[in-house]
Amino acid sequence: MNAVVTGVGLALPGVRSAADLLGPVRTDAAAVDPAARIGKKGLRYKDRATQLALCCADETLRDAGLLGEDGLTVPGETVAVLVASNHGNADTVCAVVELIAAEGSTRGISPMDTPNASSNVIASTLAIKYGLRGPNLMICNGPTSGLDAVRWADALITSGRAGRALVLGVEPDNEVVRALTGAERVVDGAAAVLVEHPDLARERGAGPRAVLGLSVRTSGVEACLDTLGSAGPDSAPGAWFPPGDGPGGVAGDFLPRIPRHDLSEAWGETSAVLGVLQCVGAVGWYAGGGAGPVYALAGRAGDDATAGLALLAPGTAR
């Protein structure tokens, strides 16, 4: 049994669909306006990352057919939430620390800022907003966080802990994040997939957009690709998403004849968003007629690890 992807969502400047990730990106597009996407209600006092996550989650749940005019269309306890973000609330945390240092006490901290100082504020906000009462996890695991979140979602579904999972990666662009990462360009957005048990998807007539295949975690890009490629005679990729260039980058080093989509070229530092964004990109690959497994990799040379996931075409039986 392989879990399937039945919905996707994006909150990125200049991007409207999964297929848009495979082509040129407008670098001059306006930043996402969450209020314009989902209305102002519920956004007050929320930090940028949480606002982006809310509009991305709304799109994903609707795309999967799980959100209607009267709310959630499936029991809330069947839906888990897994959010990957390494810098989501860093600006709030830094502001609180600076205020305490300056005043020597916590009395000046606004009670409206307190929830935003918790690392799990994004995941908990999504659960409360949409009534998602399954397991709720916040993953802050460095560059591999997005693919790690997808792997955890798969584990929850295959173990019977949840029937479906909203997996979302989000990072904001602000001065604090740029200072922490040292990056000149930082993604300001979110990406999400709805992962579901195939039997539950079939029961409600939801067609899979992609199938989750082998998931691995290794010490580097080469080892990761070798492991993904050793899964069987049909494991050779039709396309792949590398972890990005940089020190020990992968440009031209691996799979030179396979279509390659480096999302970091368009978005800069993507951090926890990358792995989930790659999964959405794989859905776009299949929607455009692409065939064969799609490899998604996160974590470059010098990082703690490289995570890899093979996504399979809809209808693939495993």
Secondary structure in CASP SS format (residue, H / E / C, confidence):
PFRMAT SS
TARGET T0000
AUTHOR 0000-0000-0000
METHOD secondary structure of the structure
MODEL  1
M C 1.00
N C 1.00
A C 1.00
V E 1.00
V E 1.00
T E 1.00
G E 1.00
V E 1.00
G E 1.00
L E 1.00
A E 1.00
L C 1.00
P C 1.00
G C 1.00
V C 1.00
R C 1.00
S C 1.00
A H 1.00
A H 1.00
D H 1.00
L H 1.00
L H 1.00
G C 1.00
P C 1.00
V C 1.00
R C 1.00
T C 1.00
D C 1.00
A C 1.00
A C 1.00
A C 1.00
V C 1.00
D C 1.00
P H 1.00
A H 1.00
A H 1.00
R H 1.00
I H 1.00
G C 1.00
K C 1.00
K C 1.00
G C 1.00
L C 1.00
R C 1.00
Y C 1.00
K C 1.00
D C 1.00
R H 1.00
A H 1.00
T H 1.00
Q H 1.00
L H 1.00
A H 1.00
L H 1.00
C H 1.00
C H 1.00
A H 1.00
D H 1.00
E H 1.00
T H 1.00
L H 1.00
R H 1.00
D H 1.00
A C 1.00
G C 1.00
L C 1.00
L E 1.00
G E 1.00
E C 1.00
D C 1.00
G E 1.00
L E 1.00
T C 1.00
V C 1.00
P C 1.00
G H 1.00
E H 1.00
T H 1.00
V E 1.00
A E 1.00
V E 1.00
L E 1.00
V E 1.00
A E 1.00
S C 1.00
N C 1.00
H C 1.00
G C 1.00
N C 1.00
A H 1.00
D H 1.00
T H 1.00
V H 1.00
C H 1.00
A H 1.00
V H 1.00
V H 1.00
E H 1.00
L H 1.00
I H 1.00
A H 1.00
A H 1.00
E H 1.00
G C 1.00
S C 1.00
T C 1.00
R C 1.00
G C 1.00
I C 1.00
S C 1.00
P C 1.00
M C 1.00
D C 1.00
T C 1.00
P H 1.00
N H 1.00
A H 1.00
S C 1.00
S C 1.00
N C 1.00
V H 1.00
I H 1.00
A H 1.00
S H 1.00
T H 1.00
L H 1.00
A H 1.00
I H 1.00
K H 1.00
Y H 1.00
G C 1.00
L C 1.00
R C 1.00
G C 1.00
P C 1.00
N E 1.00
L E 1.00
M E 1.00
I E 1.00
C C 1.00
N C 1.00
G H 1.00
P H 1.00
T H 1.00
S H 1.00
G H 1.00
L H 1.00
D H 1.00
A H 1.00
V H 1.00
R H 1.00
W H 1.00
A H 1.00
D H 1.00
A H 1.00
L H 1.00
I H 1.00
T H 1.00
S C 1.00
G C 1.00
R C 1.00
A C 1.00
G C 1.00
R E 1.00
A E 1.00
L E 1.00
V E 1.00
L E 1.00
G E 1.00
V E 1.00
E E 1.00
P C 1.00
D C 1.00
N C 1.00
E H 1.00
V H 1.00
V H 1.00
R H 1.00
A H 1.00
L H 1.00
T H 1.00
G C 1.00
A C 1.00
E C 1.00
R C 1.00
V E 1.00
V C 1.00
D C 1.00
G E 1.00
A E 1.00
A E 1.00
A E 1.00
V E 1.00
L E 1.00
V E 1.00
E E 1.00
H C 1.00
P H 1.00
D H 1.00
L H 1.00
A H 1.00
R H 1.00
E H 1.00
R C 1.00
G C 1.00
A C 1.00
G C 1.00
P C 1.00
R C 1.00
A E 1.00
V E 1.00
L E 1.00
G E 1.00
L E 1.00
S E 1.00
V E 1.00
R E 1.00
T E 1.00
S C 1.00
G C 1.00
V H 1.00
E H 1.00
A H 1.00
C H 1.00
L H 1.00
D H 1.00
T H 1.00
L H 1.00
G H 1.00
S C 1.00
A C 1.00
G C 1.00
P C 1.00
D C 1.00
S C 1.00
A C 1.00
P C 1.00
G C 1.00
A E 1.00
W E 1.00
F E 1.00
P C 1.00
P C 1.00
G C 1.00
D C 1.00
G C 1.00
P C 1.00
G C 1.00
G C 1.00
V C 1.00
A C 1.00
G C 1.00
D C 1.00
F C 1.00
L C 1.00
P C 1.00
R C 1.00
I C 1.00
P C 1.00
R E 1.00
H C 1.00
D C 1.00
L H 1.00
S H 1.00
E H 1.00
A H 1.00
W H 1.00
G C 1.00
E E 1.00
T C 1.00
S C 1.00
A C 1.00
V H 1.00
L H 1.00
G H 1.00
V H 1.00
L H 1.00
Q H 1.00
C H 1.00
V H 1.00
G H 1.00
A H 1.00
V H 1.00
G H 1.00
W H 1.00
Y H 1.00
A H 1.00
G C 1.00
G C 1.00
G C 1.00
A C 1.00
G C 1.00
P C 1.00
V E 1.00
Y E 1.00
A E 1.00
L E 1.00
A E 1.00
G C 1.00
R C 1.00
A C 1.00
G C 1.00
D C 1.00
D C 1.00
A C 1.00
T E 1.00
A E 1.00
G E 1.00
L E 1.00
A E 1.00
L E 1.00
L E 1.00
A C 1.00
P C 1.00
G C 1.00
T C 1.00
A C 1.00
R C 1.00
END
